[in-house]
Amino acid sequence: MSFLPRFPAMGQIALVGAGPGAADLLTIRALRRIEAADVIFHDRLIDPEVLALSPARKVFVGKEVGANAWPQTRINAVITAAALSGLKVVRLKSGDPSIFGRAAEELDAARAAGIPIEIVPGITAASAAASALGRPLTERGQTERLVIATATCRPGTVATLAIAPGTTLALYMAMHRLAEVEAELMAMGVPPESDVQIVQSAGCENQRIVECTLHGMANAAAGFANPAIVLVRWTAPAMVGEWTMQRSSITC
């Protein structure tokens, strides 16, 4: 009989994309990781129907503007501690973990602790919005370039957009800055009559859509709130000529 101390086997972490919200938009791999989890650390926007797919213990680690009880360092600490204790950990994020999901910090924390970690992609809000609108994000001869950007960044930093004719700009986390974004895009040369679609809660039962032009965008979206995606379409001119990539620095 051995009297050596027993240590738990190493667990693992999966950063799982829950998509835009609806449970039937999960990938098969995401569903398998959720069903097999011992513990799920989830964001504020995860639908209860998705959480109900697993008997695992659920821990809310969501962030809200002005009420952040879960700074990123604390999230890193709890998910790595759970995995080091031998648990199968799912870090469940809305959308796709690789798009504005702070995946880099959690990957670094797990790797520093020697914990196996993977990313399971999810449907991002821009794709869900295109589905809701029944319109593709790119259209041949009109918008053959897709730019994904955020209007919210770390305090004291500046988000730089690069946009040119023939571009669909998919703007995340912008609802609190629509008036500023509207002015900044027009100042950099985006035509005021450019098409804009704003989709709130894309793919969910409470989905809302407003279609307008860039000029007047902020007024048209009055009453809309996050989670929402803003699609600005700067179509290519009918006659293709020379153009210069325009850059705009958006102060957060």
N, C-alpha and C positions, 0 to 999 in steps of 0.2 A: 504494500500500500504506500502510495506517495503522499508525503505531507508538504509538498511544494505548494505555494499559493497559486490559486487559479486566477487568471486574468481574463476578462471578457474578450472575445474575438473582436477584431476591428470591425466597426460598422461601415456605413457608406452614406454618401449624400447625393441626392439627385435634385438639381435645380430644374423644376418642372414648370413649363408654360401652360397655364390654364386657359389660354386663349381669351377672347373678348368677354366671356361670361357663361354662355350657354353650355351645358354639360355635353350636348351632342356635337360640339365643335372641338372637343378634346381629341388629340391623336391617340391611336391605339397604345403606343408606348407610354404616353402620359397616364392613360388609364391603368396600365399594368403597374407602373411605379406607385400610383396612388393606392391601388388595391393591396399592394405588398408592403406598404409602409408600416413602421411601428409608431412613428410620430410624424405629424405634419405641421410645419410652421408656415402659416399662411398670411397673405396680405388682406387688407380691408375690402378689396373689390372681388374677392372670391365668392362665387355664388354658393349658397347653402346646399344646392342640389349637387354640386361638385364635391363638397366636403362629405356629403352623405354616402358617397361611393365607397368610403373606406371606414372600417371599424377602428382605425388608428386613433391615438390621442391627438387632439387638435390644439395647437397653441397659436393664438393671435399675436402677430408681431407687426401689425400694420402701422403705417405712418400717416399722420394727418397734419395739415398745415396748422401751425400754432399749438399743436398738442402731440409732440413726438416723445412718447414714453419709450420708444424702441429705436434708439440711435443705431447706426449700422454696426458699430463696434460691439454693442450688446447682442445683436442678432448673430454676428459672427461667432461670438463666444458660446451662445446656447446651442447653435446647430453643430459646432465642432465638438462640444462636450457630449452631446447626445450620441454622435457617431463614435466617439472614443469609448463610450460605455457599451458599444456593441449594437446599437440600434440602426435600423434602416431609416434614414431620415429623408423626408421629402420637403424641400423648400419650395412651396407652391406660390407662384407669382402670376399675376394677371398678364395677359398678352404673351409676349415672347421674352424669356429671361435675358436675352442678349440685346434687347432694345430698351434702353433707359431703365433697366431692371437691377442695376448695381450688382450684376453678376461678377464683375471682376474682383470686387472686394471679398466676396464669399469664396470664389475660386482660390484666391491667394491664401485666405485663412485656412481652408481645408488642405491645400497642398503643403503649407508650412507645418501643419500637424501630421502630415503623412497619411491623410484620409483619402480614399478613392472618391472621386467626384465626377459627375457627368452633367451635361446640359441636355435637357429634353425640350426641343423647340415647341413653341405654340403659335397659334394664329395671332398675328399682331393686329392692332386696332386699324391700321391703314387698310389691310386686306379685308377685314370685317366690314369696314365702312364701304369699300368698293362693292362688296356683295350686297349690302343693304341698299345701295344706290342703283344697283343693276348696271354699273358702268365700270370699265376697267381703269386701273390707275395709270396705265400708259396707253396711248392711242397712236397708231402709225400716222406719221405726217403732222401730228398735232402736239402730242406730249410724249416724246420718246426717251425722257429722262425722269427718274423718280428721286427726289431728295427727301430723306427722313431727318427731321430736326426737332429739337425741343425749344420751347420758349422759357423754360425754367431750368436754371443751372445753379451752381453753388454761389452763395452770396459773394459779391466782389469780383466775379468772373464775367466774361462776355461771351455770348454765343454768336458765332460768325456763320452767316448763311451765304452759300454760293448758289446763285440761281440765274438762269438765262432763259430766253425764249425756247419753248419746247419742253418745259418742265412742269411736272406736278410736284408741288411742295406739300408734304404730309407733315403737319405741325402738331406735336404732342404737347400736352400740359400748357395750353395757351389761353384758356378761357378767361383767366384773370388779367390778361394783357392784350386783349383783342384790339382795343383802340390804339395802343402803341404799335402793335404789329401791323395793323392796317396802315398807319402813317409811315412806318419805316419801310414797308414794302413798296408803297407808292413813291417814296422819296428815292428809292434805288432804281426806279424805272419800270416797275411792274404796272401794266395798264390798269386804271381804276375799274374798267369794265370786265376785268378778268373774272371767270367763273369761280365761285367759292361754294363748297358744300361743307356743312358742319353736321356731324353725326354724333349724337349723344347715346351712350350705352349700345353701341353697335352690336347687332345680333341678339339682343335681349328683348324681353317682352315690353319693357318700358322705353324702347328705342324711340328717339326723336330725330327729325331731320329738318334742316333749313337750307334752302338754296338761295344764293344772292350773288352780288358782285363784290369785288374787293372794297370798292368805295361804299360805305354804309354797312360793312360786315359786322362791326361791333353792335350797331343798333339792331340789325336783323336777328342777332343771336341773343337778344335780351331775354333773360329767363333760362337760358341754357347753362349747364354747369358740367364740371368734370364728373365721370370720365367722358371725354369727348375728343374727337379728332377733327382737325381743320384741314381741308384739302383746297389748295389754291392752284388753279390751272392757268399757267402762262403759255398760251398756245403759240406754236411756231408761226411766223409770217407766211403768207401764201407763196411769196417768192423768197427763196432761201438766199440770203446774202451774207455779208460779213456782220458778225456781232461780237461783242465783248462780254465775257462772263462778269456779271455784276456781283459785288460783294457788299453785304450789309452786316455791321456789327450791332447786335441786339444786346443792350445792357439789361441784365437780369436783376 
